[in-house]
Amino acid sequence: MAETAQQYTQRMLSYAEGIEPLKQQESTAHKLAELLKGKDKQLLTRRPAPEKWSVAEIVAHLADAEISVSWRVRQILSKDGIAIQAFDQDAWASTFNYAGRDPQASLELFRALRTANIALLKSVPPELWNNYGMHAERGKETITHIVRMIAGHDINHMRQIEAIVKH
């Protein structure tokens, strides 16, 4: 059975329980680089199951998700209460050929975007962290909430990558 938007939200937030979300986000690119180091293309492009993404696909997804986060955060900070469009990650994976992407190039894109997003978030006045967008599938999401969701999203995908490279 497919996970609902609310179940997805709760799962991502549960991964981020008890951690400082910006610190988690700051460490992700380095951890990804360590996981990819020395791994051959065959391992990075192998899917653990037909319906599961490979490491290369996951890293491409993380880079594209960071593009989405960049846009959403900037929209919310500049216009409180703005509508936030959802995206179909599977359509993006197919359309943007995640399976054929170079994982190192995806990692570098992710690293650059994440560095810029962290710098922006650190510069935001505390009162703007309560600004929110109305996500098309998940409802009201403040900047604080989004930052926690991103941390959980990072942890989720890092665990997937760790499991793939371990076997």
N, C-alpha and C positions, 0 to 999 in steps of 0.2 A: 504494500500500500504506500502511496506517495505521501511524503511529509507535507503537512500544511505550512503556511507561512508562519503561523504562530509557533508550531513545533520547531521549525528551523530557527526562529529567533531565540527560543528558549535554549535550544541546543548550543547555539553560538555563544550566548551569554553564559551558559554553564561552563564552557571551556575557559572563559575569562574570569571566573570567580576567584577572588582573592589575589589578583595580580594587578599591577599598575599598567593600564592598557597602552599608554604611550611608550613606556619602557619595552613592553612586549613588541610593539610595532617597530621600535628602533632596532631591535635585535634580529628581526626576521630575515632581512637581506643577507646578513653575515651567516646566519644559521643555514639558509638556503645554499649559499656559496660553499659552505663546508660539506653539506650533503651531496652536492654535485661534483665536488672536486675528485678528479681521478676516475670518474665513472664513464664507461664507454657508451656510445650512442645506442647500442643494442639494449642495454639496461634502461637507459633514460627514455626510450621510445616503446618499451614493452608494456602492454596493458596487463594488469594483474588479473583481469577478467574482461570478457568482451564488452560489458557495459560500464567498466571503470576506466578512468583516465590514466594515462601514463604519467611519469614524472614530467616529461616535456610538456604535456597538455596541462598539467596542474600549474606549472610555472608560467605558461602562457596565460592561463586563466587569472593567476594572481596579478600579472602585469595589466591585463585588461580590466580586472576589477578595480585596480588602483586608479585607472583612468576614470572609471565611473565614480569612484569615491571622490576624486579630485573635483569633478564637476558638481556632484551633489553637495559637498561641503561648501564650495564657493557660492552655489545658488542659495543655500540656506543662510549662510552668513550675511549675504547681501539682501535677502528678502525673506524675512521670517514668515513661516506658514506656507511657503511655496509648495506646489505639487511636484512630487518626485516620481519620475517614471521608472518602472521596473525594467529589467532586461532578461532575456532568455539565454542563460549561460550555455545551453546546449546548441542553440542557434548560432551564438557567437563562436563556439568551438568549431562548428562545421564551416560556417561562413569564412572565418578568419584562419582556417586550417591550423588549428592548434597542434594537430598530430605532426605536421610538417615543419613546425617552427624550431629554430635553434634554441635549445634551453639556455645557453649562455647569453644569447641576445635578449631573450625574455627576462632573464635575471637582471641584466644591466638596465633594461627599461624599467622594470619593477623598482630597482634600487634608486634610480634617478627620480621617479615619481614619488616614491615613499619618502625620500629625503626632502623633497619640496613640500610634501603634505605635512610632514612632522614640523618643519620650520614654520609653515603657515599656522598650524594649530598652536604651537608654542607662542605665537605672536598675538593670538586672539584674546581680547579682554574677557575676563571671567563671565561677565553678564551675557556675552554672545553664545556661550556654551549651552544656554537654554533655548536658543533659536532652534526652530524645528522645521522639518519638511513633512508633507503628507505623502508617504510612500504609497504607490498604487496598490500594493498587495499587503503591506504590513502596517499601514496606518502611520500615526504620529511618531516621528523619530527626531530626537534632539541631537545636537552635535555630541553631547556626552554619550548618548545611547549609541550613536554611530561609531564612535571611537571604541567603545566596548565591543560592539559587534565585529569591527575589523580585527581587534585582538583575538577574539574567538575564532574568526574565519582563518586567521593566520595559523593558529594552533591546530585547527581541524586539518588544514592542508599539510602542515608540517608533519603531523602524525601519519597521514596517508603516504607522504614521500618517504618517511623513515621506514614504514612497513615495506614499501616496494624495494628500496635499496638494500634492506636487510636480507631479503630472500633471494 
